[in-house]
Amino acid sequence: MQVVHPVCCGIDGHAAQLTACLRRVHDAGQISTEWRDFGTTYDQLLALRAWLDEQGCPIAVLESTGVYWKPIYHVVVERLEVVVANARSVRQRPGKKTDKADAAWLAELLAHGLVEPSFLPPPAVQALRDLTRTRVALVQTRTQGHNRISKV
């Protein structure tokens, strides 16, 4: 299969930790992979970004599970192209699921151009959506409080 991205990274993120797999195709056609684990604090995300910079990685892929991809995306996107992939389209991998295997699978799919990026609205629209969702949650909480008082 044709390699579209000779150097790329697959990132499998969770609440407290993420695993990054850097995949590189050398001139002789030899493939090397390197895994690193990082935390999800801001300092650790900056360390991830610095590591990808020093490795010369121009593109990375994240699986969009829950909200765990958002902080990783916002820190890493400043320096390289980040593809956010829908979890349904990249999960069809046989065998035992581990963080290292998932990160390697994401990097493999990205290297061959098999990842369809998810739609991400512009930052202003993302901020407006977050604000709207927060308001809806607060109104629901207020309504639940009113209903509890009415029942008493």
N, C-alpha and C positions, 0 to 999 in steps of 0.2 A: 504494500500500500504506500502511496506517495506521502512523504513527510512535508507538511505545510509549515510547521514551526520546529526548526531544529533544536532550539532551546526554549523550554517552557516549564511551567510549574503547575502542579495540581495541589489544591489546598482543601483539606477536609477539616472543617471547623466545628467546634462544639462550644459549650458554655464556658469551660475553664481552660481548654487546651485545643490546639490545632496542630495538625501534621501536614508538613509541606514536602512534596516530592519534586525535586528538580530533575528533569529529564533532558539529556543532552545527546545529540547525534554528532559524533566526531567525523572528521574528513574521510576516514577509512570505512565509514558506515557502522562503526561500533557504537553501541548505545550504552550510556552510563546513567545511573540514577543515584541520587543522594537524598536521604530523608533527614529532616530536622523537625523536632518538636518545639513549639513555642507556646507560651501562655497567651491569654487574651487581654492582658493589661496593655495600656498604651505603650509602655516602655518595651514590652515584648513584641508588640506589633511593629514598632519602629525597628527593632532588631531583625524581624522578618524582612521588612522593606530594605534594610541595609544589606542583608545577606543576598537578597535577590539582585540588588544593584551591583554588588561586587562580583556576582556570578554572571552578570551580563544577560539576565533574563528579561526579555522584552514583554512577555505576556504570561498571564496566570489565569487559572479557572477556579471558580468557587462553586460549590453546590449550595443552592438556595434552600436551606432547611431552617424553618422558623425565622428568627431574627438574628441568629448567630453570625450570619454572613455580613451584616451591615457594618459593624466596626472594622472588620478586616478590610472590607471593600473601601471604606472611606479613608483608611490610612494608606493602603497600598496603591490605590488608583492615582495618587498624586505623582507617582514615578513610573508606572507602567500600565499597559492596557490590561484590564481585568474583565473577564467574561464571567457573567453570573449565569449558571446553568440550572435549568429546572431539574429537580431531583428525580422526577419520573423518567426523564429522557436519558439519564446517565447511570441509573441503578441496575441496569440489566447485565450484571456481571455474575458469572458462575463462581461457585466456591464460597469459602468462609469469608465473611465480611470483617475486616479489621481496618483501623485507621490508616495504616501504611498501605494496605491493599487498595483502599478507596482512593487515597491520594495518587497512587501510581496509576490506577485506572483512569482517573480524571486527566492526568498528564498525558497518558497514552491517547485518549480520545482527542484531546486538544492538539496534540502533535500531528494528528492525521486530519484535522479539520472537521471532526465529527460532532462537535458541540454546537448546538443551536443556542445562541444567547437569549436570555430572557429580556423582556422589555423592561427598561428602567426609565422612568420619566425624568425630566430635567430636575436638578437639585431643588429649585423653588417649588415645583409641584410635589416632590417627595416630602419637603418640609410641611407644605399645606396639608397633605394627606395624614402625616403624623399628628399634626395639630387637630385635625378633624376627628381622627380616631380617639385621641385623648379626650376631647370634648364629649364625644358620644359615651365613652366609658364613665366620665364624671356625671353626666346627666343620668345614666342608668343607676349609678350608685346613689345619687340623690333620690331618685324615684323609689329605689328599694327601701331607703330610710323612711320615706313618707309612708310607704305601704306598711312597714313594720309598726310605725306609730299608729296608723289607722286601725290595725288589728288589735292593738293593746286597748 
